[in-house]
Amino acid sequence: MGMRVHVVEKRDIFSRVNILMLWQGTADDLVAYGAKVFYPKFTNRHMGASPLHLGTREIQLVLLKNALLLGVSFSYGAELVGVQAPDPSEPSASWRAWAFSPKGGTQTHQTAGGVLDFKPNKQAEYSKGAGMGACNMVQATSLDATFVAAPGAAPPDGAEALEFDALVLAEGEWSNTCKRLGFTKNIDKFSTAIGLVINMVRDPLEPKTKDPNMRSFTVKPFDPVGKLLTQAGVGFEFAEYLKGETHYIVVTIKKATLLKKKALREDKPGSELLTRVNLDEAALMVLSREIATIIGLPETTAFCDFHGAKLFDFSTRARCAAPFRVLGVMPGGAQQGTPIAADLEAHPYLSREETKFFERQLSASIDAVKKCDTEVKELEEAIQATSSNLANMKGALNDAADEMVNKVQALVSARSSGRLSSGQRRNSGVQDDEWEDDDALPNVSSAGEASPDQLAAQRRAEYGVADVSDANPDVEIEEARLEAYKKSMIELEKKREVQQGFVEANEQKQAEWLERVDAAAGGMAHPVPIFPVGDAILEPFWPQGLGSNRGFHSALDAVWCTHVLHEEGLEAAMLERNFWYDLLLLGPWNPGAGLLKNAEGWRADPMSRYADGAVVRTKQNYTNPQSKRLFRGDGATPPRIAKLELKGAGFL
Ligand SMILES: Cc1cc2nc3c(=O)[nH]c(=O)nc-3n(C[C@H](O)[C@H](O)[C@H](O)COP(=O)(O)OP(=O)(O)OC[C@H]3O[C@@H](n4cnc5c(N)ncnc54)[C@H](O)[C@@H]3O)c2cc1C
């Protein structure tokens, strides 16, 4: 493709012993890269139920050998420690990346062999954005001036300065450069999820594991091996044993098991759980040995020196909000030459569509509040109507009761002036049994200070007719209706409050976005795109086993966009990158889900890898108002793809 490529890698040895499950397409692709030539035991054919797999180290070496054959340069044990802006007065000057190899090497969680260094808990860096729930967070960062150096700045002593016109970041999910270049990441948060990785030395002479029947396998709690693990008190959801250059076991282990087996000292909240002080390393090794023995490895099998047993937290998953960022310098004015960066706002069409999205979001939330207001009003009217209906009903019933009381009272006074005749009793409307006991007839008490209504109620009470209105079934129904309306009102007021919160959050997001649009309005000189790939752009949910399988594609997509950059320019490259990232996010990323074409035709061009149906669906999303943020219009589809007559409409 005519590019000059330089890889900077801070590891100086290929130390990654863990083994990865591969999808058919990835395994086929690796065969095309010569993996079978370099590792004759590697196969892309299924052997019984054994999953296809290859060690991370071996995958890296396959790719390295190919890259060397293609003329790629490498700097090992060198860390990307900064980028330097070109001199704005020199139109042909380039950005430079500083690759630094400290004496004694770099030591990070990726290069260290400790039991928790594998994947650090990152939650401390995440915050809740405006209007976000407990499961959604953001990692908001801004351009770090200590990382992006001005034109005249001197690189660290001994650093290599590598010119670039596109920077691809494959730094993993804990990418420092992403943070320092101001990429915003959206974070999905799950409940506590812990993985235990066990790496053991494979002795080729060991008869048990030499046995070809001892193959790689996956384990679920109800499988025979799963039952043995459960009986031994190992609570887990999924485990796998992969046999490669090493023995590799990974278990999604339950926190309760780690506590019961004393590998974790105490149950602690969130980020305090998986810490060095809370971990008993010796107990973890005992537990790991127990698991390895149940899985079927001899008790004599040694742990690897590097990452022998390791816990990691996969309770969160991060993804870049935008798939690229453009780095440039202020083109003029007092701050000419100052480094600046932008993402979607750097692309005229995508920027306009994003502005429309924020407008739609805000107006939808304002409409939702208005709808609540209308509902509140309707409910208030209903409450008022029901209350007055109820009052009328009660009034009518009380009037009838009062009439009854009057009648009884008249009879009482008639009786006090002499016994009533049976004819008078009959005409009184009072039932015969009510006359049985003279003492049952109430005494009418004095009015005292009571109001007319109170007096009436008191009189009804004394004559035993006070409950007449309350006990009436129609009144009961009306009262229940009123009660229900009042409850709905409380809920509606809460809903309105939440919706009002969304309005404020959307106003804030819109204001932040418009600020970025304003900042980008002046344009930038010397723009270069930054493309994160692999876990740096989209971290997998680890048990899905799709990290590398999908990582191959995000990396190739970025390579293709760099090619487009050279052929058609930056705007076209941004549009392509955006299109393929939208497709990548939608997935579905399951082997066999039909998202990918057969690997034999795979090239850097994503059209050769993604199924036509997935491409069509991404295009359709852009013109479907239901797709919210993705409703970006026809112009979001790169023209070369818009022109194609693709089959597979509606995909899945
Ligand atoms: C336990 C476990 C099991 C997994 N199983 C599978 C599986 O079965 N199948 C699968 O497909 N995926 C699996 N994955 C996921 C897979 O390992 C990752 O998705 C994949 O390794 C990501 O590759 P990457 O190149 O994006 O990042 P990484 O593999 O994290 O590589 C990043 C590299 O960047 C280097 N680096 C970082 N910062 C700098 C810097 N500033 N300068 C220079 N170099 C730098 C690091 O040294 C590192 O080598 C698993 C992951 C884990 C943790």
The ligand as an SDF file (V2000), in Angstrom:
LIG
                    3D

 53 58  0  0  0  0  0  0  0  0999 V2000
   -7.3080  -13.4940   30.3170 C   0  0  0  0  0  0  0  0  0  0  0  0
   -7.6270  -13.0480   28.9500 C   0  0  0  0  0  0  0  0  0  0  0  0
   -8.0660  -13.9790   28.0200 C   0  0  0  0  0  0  0  0  0  0  0  0
   -8.3780  -13.5790   26.7270 C   0  0  0  0  0  0  0  0  0  0  0  0
   -8.8170  -14.5150   25.8320 N   0  0  0  0  0  0  0  0  0  0  0  0
   -9.0730  -14.1330   24.5610 C   0  0  0  0  0  0  0  0  0  0  0  0
   -9.4600  -15.1070   23.5890 C   0  0  0  0  0  0  0  0  0  0  0  0
   -9.6160  -16.2870   23.8940 O   0  0  0  0  0  0  0  0  0  0  0  0
   -9.6650  -14.6740   22.3060 N   0  0  0  0  0  0  0  0  0  0  0  0
   -9.5080  -13.3760   21.9470 C   0  0  0  0  0  0  0  0  0  0  0  0
   -9.6930  -13.0320   20.7840 O   0  0  0  0  0  0  0  0  0  0  0  0
   -9.1540  -12.4490   22.8540 N   0  0  0  0  0  0  0  0  0  0  0  0
   -8.9390  -12.7930   24.1550 C   0  0  0  0  0  0  0  0  0  0  0  0
   -8.5400  -11.8670   25.0580 N   0  0  0  0  0  0  0  0  0  0  0  0
   -8.4490  -10.4820   24.6660 C   0  0  0  0  0  0  0  0  0  0  0  0
   -7.1460  -10.1850   23.9550 C   0  0  0  0  0  0  0  0  0  0  0  0
   -6.0420  -10.6350   24.6960 O   0  0  0  0  0  0  0  0  0  0  0  0
   -7.0500   -8.7120   23.7290 C   0  0  0  0  0  0  0  0  0  0  0  0
   -8.2280   -8.2620   23.1150 O   0  0  0  0  0  0  0  0  0  0  0  0
   -5.8770   -8.3770   22.8560 C   0  0  0  0  0  0  0  0  0  0  0  0
   -4.6790   -8.7820   23.4620 O   0  0  0  0  0  0  0  0  0  0  0  0
   -5.8210   -6.9020   22.6170 C   0  0  0  0  0  0  0  0  0  0  0  0
   -4.7630   -6.6040   21.8000 O   0  0  0  0  0  0  0  0  0  0  0  0
   -4.2320   -5.1130   21.6620 P   0  0  0  0  0  0  0  0  0  0  0  0
   -3.0880   -5.1820   20.7200 O   0  0  0  0  0  0  0  0  0  0  0  0
   -5.3540   -4.2160   21.3560 O   0  0  0  0  0  0  0  0  0  0  0  0
   -3.7330   -4.7070   23.1140 O   0  0  0  0  0  0  0  0  0  0  0  0
   -2.6810   -5.4140   24.0580 P   0  0  0  0  0  0  0  0  0  0  0  0
   -2.6500   -6.8730   23.7930 O   0  0  0  0  0  0  0  0  0  0  0  0
   -3.0060   -4.9500   25.4180 O   0  0  0  0  0  0  0  0  0  0  0  0
   -1.2940   -4.8380   23.5940 O   0  0  0  0  0  0  0  0  0  0  0  0
   -0.9100   -3.5250   23.8730 C   0  0  0  0  0  0  0  0  0  0  0  0
    0.5710   -3.4140   23.6410 C   0  0  0  0  0  0  0  0  0  0  0  0
    0.9140   -2.0430   23.6280 O   0  0  0  0  0  0  0  0  0  0  0  0
    2.1290   -1.8680   24.3370 C   0  0  0  0  0  0  0  0  0  0  0  0
    2.1200   -0.4770   24.8050 N   0  0  0  0  0  0  0  0  0  0  0  0
    1.2330    0.1250   25.6270 C   0  0  0  0  0  0  0  0  0  0  0  0
    1.5190    1.4190   25.7870 N   0  0  0  0  0  0  0  0  0  0  0  0
    2.6120    1.6620   25.0410 C   0  0  0  0  0  0  0  0  0  0  0  0
    3.3900    2.8210   24.7840 C   0  0  0  0  0  0  0  0  0  0  0  0
    3.0970    4.0100   25.3090 N   0  0  0  0  0  0  0  0  0  0  0  0
    4.4520    2.7110   23.9780 N   0  0  0  0  0  0  0  0  0  0  0  0
    4.7640    1.5160   23.4000 C   0  0  0  0  0  0  0  0  0  0  0  0
    4.0730    0.3830   23.6030 N   0  0  0  0  0  0  0  0  0  0  0  0
    2.9930    0.4620   24.4100 C   0  0  0  0  0  0  0  0  0  0  0  0
    2.0760   -2.9070   25.4330 C   0  0  0  0  0  0  0  0  0  0  0  0
    3.3550   -3.2600   25.8880 O   0  0  0  0  0  0  0  0  0  0  0  0
    1.3640   -4.0610   24.7510 C   0  0  0  0  0  0  0  0  0  0  0  0
    2.2600   -4.9780   24.1810 O   0  0  0  0  0  0  0  0  0  0  0  0
   -8.2450  -12.2360   26.3600 C   0  0  0  0  0  0  0  0  0  0  0  0
   -7.8080  -11.2970   27.2940 C   0  0  0  0  0  0  0  0  0  0  0  0
   -7.5120  -11.6940   28.5800 C   0  0  0  0  0  0  0  0  0  0  0  0
   -7.0730  -10.6640   29.5780 C   0  0  0  0  0  0  0  0  0  0  0  0
  1  2  1  0
  2  3  1  0
  2 52  2  0
  3  4  2  0
  4  5  1  0
  4 50  1  0
  5  6  2  0
  6  7  1  0
  6 13  1  0
  7  8  2  0
  7  9  1  0
  9 10  1  0
 10 11  2  0
 10 12  1  0
 12 13  2  0
 13 14  1  0
 14 15  1  0
 14 50  1  0
 15 16  1  0
 16 17  1  0
 16 18  1  0
 18 19  1  0
 18 20  1  0
 20 21  1  0
 20 22  1  0
 22 23  1  0
 23 24  1  0
 24 25  2  0
 24 26  1  0
 24 27  1  0
 27 28  1  0
 28 29  2  0
 28 30  1  0
 28 31  1  0
 31 32  1  0
 32 33  1  0
 33 34  1  0
 33 48  1  0
 34 35  1  0
 35 36  1  0
 35 46  1  0
 36 37  1  0
 36 45  1  0
 37 38  2  0
 38 39  1  0
 39 40  1  0
 39 45  2  0
 40 41  1  0
 40 42  2  0
 42 43  1  0
 43 44  2  0
 44 45  1  0
 46 47  1  0
 46 48  1  0
 48 49  1  0
 50 51  2  0
 51 52  1  0
 52 53  1  0
M  END
$$$$
